[in-house]
Amino acid sequence: MMENKDAAECPAEAMLKTLSGKWKPQILRLAEKGAIRFNGVMKQLPDANKQSVSVALKELEEEGILSKTVISQKPLHIEYLLTEKGRGVIPLLLTLAELAQE
């Protein structure tokens, strides 16, 4: 059995914690198709609330899975794109989805 210290240092566990959370898998699914905007995410996830989506986007950005770009056209808006790390996560999520359907 792993000690708590060892569990906290496990990279796989850390990545699973990063990807878990309210709306993160759904947000990544949307980002797989291209740039996403906050309002677009809200329209695609009608059961989501603004705070939980905002927190999820911020956490995914902080972990280097999404990149945030401010577009200074009028009206000013923000787009999120998958980073290289984020694109690497997509096959993992697809595999998990396949396993869940078995």
Sequence and secondary structure as in RCSB ss.txt:
>XXXX:A:sequence
MMENKDAAECPAEAMLKTLSGKWKPQILRLAEKGAIRFNGVMKQLPDANKQSVSVALKELEEEGILSKTVISQKP
LHIEYLLTEKGRGVIPLLLTLAELAQE
>XXXX:A:secstr
   HHHHHT HHHHHHHHH STTHHHHHHHHHTS B HHHHHHH TT  HHHHHHHHHHHHHTTSEEEEEE SSS
 EEEEEE HHHHHHHHHHHHHHHHHH 
